[in-house]
Amino acid sequence: MDFKSITIRQIRIWAWAAVVLPISALAGLFFIWRFSPETFLGYAFVKGEIIMFTIAVVWWWWAMYTIRNLIHQWDETRDRVKEVSIDIKEIRSVILETLSKDK
């Protein structure tokens, strides 16, 4: 791998961490404050809640990223279809012109 690829991958990891970790930490603090576990089982429940919340946050941001990419691809496809439509119209006009000259 080259420096650029490694750096871009690291930036993506840090960006994900910057999005997910703060809100997960806040959720963890809330769960600990709200349920104030006193037993091992209580802490296990809070740990499970934090993990599930973190997974939900990661999934949310993944879904938003995927939807953004889909919209971007649809825009590119729309533009390419317009280009193909223009090309087909030009070809049609050339064919009709050629056929009319032959008659």
N, C-alpha and C positions, 0 to 999 in steps of 0.2 A: 504494500500500500504506500501511496505517496503522502507527503505532508498535508496536502490539501484535503484528501479524503479522510485522513485521521482527524484533522482539525474540525471538519464539518461534522463528523460523527460525534466528536466530543462536545461540540456546540449543541447538537441535538439532545444529547444526554443531559447537559446542564440546563437546557431550556425546559425539558420535561421535569427535571428535579425542581426547578424554580416554580413550576406550575403546580406540581403535585405535593411536594413536601410541606410548604407552609400551611395549606388548607388541611392536610392530614394531621399536622401537629396541632392545629387549632381544634380539630375534631377530637383528637386524643385528649387534649386538655379538658374539653367540654365533657367527654365521657367519664373521665376520672373525677372531675368536679361533681357532675350530676349523679353518678352512681356510687361514688366514694367507696370503692371496693376495700374490704377488710380481710378477705380470705384469698387464698390462692385461686379458688374457683372464680371469685369476683374479678381478679386481675386477668384471668384467662378470658372471661367474657369481654372485658374491656379491650384486650388485645385482639380478639376476634372482630369486635366492632370496628376497631381502627383499621384492621386489614381489609375488611369488607368495604369500608368507606373509601380507603385508598384505591382499591380496585375499581370502585364506581367512578372515582374522579379520573383515573387513568383511562377507563373506558370512555367517559364523556369527552375528554380531550382527543382521544383517538378517533371517535366518531365525528367530531367537528373537523378534524384534520382530513379525514377521508371524504366527508361531504364537500369540503373546500376543493379537494383535488378532483372530485367528480364534476363539480361545477366548472372548474377550469378546463377539464377535458371536454365537456359538452360545449363550452364556448369555442374551443379549438375546432371541434367537429363541425359546429355550425359554420364557422368561417371557411373551412375546407369544402363543405357542401356547397356553399355559395360560389366558391371558385370553380368547382366542378360544374355547377349549373351554368355559369358564364361560359366555360369552355365548351360544354355541350351545345349551347345556343350558337356559339360561333361555328362549330362544326356543322350544325344543322343548316345555318345560313350558307356556308360554303357548298354543302351538298346540294341544296336547293338551287343555288346559283349555277353550279355545274350542270345539274339536270336541265335547267331552263335553257342553257346555252346549247345543249345537245339536241333539243327539239327544234 
